[in-house]
Amino acid sequence: MATYEDIKKANDEARVTLIEKGGKVNVYVEVNERIKAFRKVFPEGFILTDMVSNMDGVCVFRTEVGYYLVDNTKVVLGTGTAYENEGSSFINKTSYIENCETSSVGRALGMAGFGIDDDIAPAEEIKGTIAISEADKAKNQQKALNDLRAMYEKNGGKTWNKYLAEIAPEGMTNEIYGKEMARLKKEITDKAEKGEKK
């Protein structure tokens, strides 16, 4: 049986997407990363999607995620429901059904505890809601890295590229970002309390 620690470890290893929303940079885990985390913990688990309706350009999906016991008893860990309007966003002009199913899967996995540090909604849904472009996504990720860099440099760090390569050689993850921001903030606070120059 999976434990909270198993799910936490899988979440910590997931790659994240940084999205600015309401003036704050939020950390989101995209659906593909949520699926990978789920499969690490439940390699034989199920992700069952059902198109509830698709009428007049409005699609609704419901998803269940979970696993089966040895006696084939179905254990549902989370459910998710999503709806999309055809043409309501750039992606929905051509792929509203696929987008709806993906959002539903992301929500079900979120309800099961996968990829939910800042929000249940998957990054794909949030991006659609605020119509974020690839350029905006890159800008948001750069802003978060700049925030981390500023915190690092404020703490006396000198070689940013070497530091980044050391802390995230395979790419930035939620765990790395959170730990580093917390560590750097603590060091700055400790220095301030000791009266050291920031």
ABEGO torsion letter per residue (X at the ends): XBBAAAAAAAAAABBBBBBBBGGBBBBBBBAAAAAAAAAAABAABBBBBBBABBBGGBBBBBBBBEBBBAAGBBBBABBBBBBBBBGABAAAAAAAAAAAAAAAAAAAAAAAGBGAAABABBAAAAAAAAGBBAAAAAAAAAAAAAAAAAAAAAAGBABAAAAAAAABAAEBBAAAAAAAAAAAAAAAAAAAAAGBBX
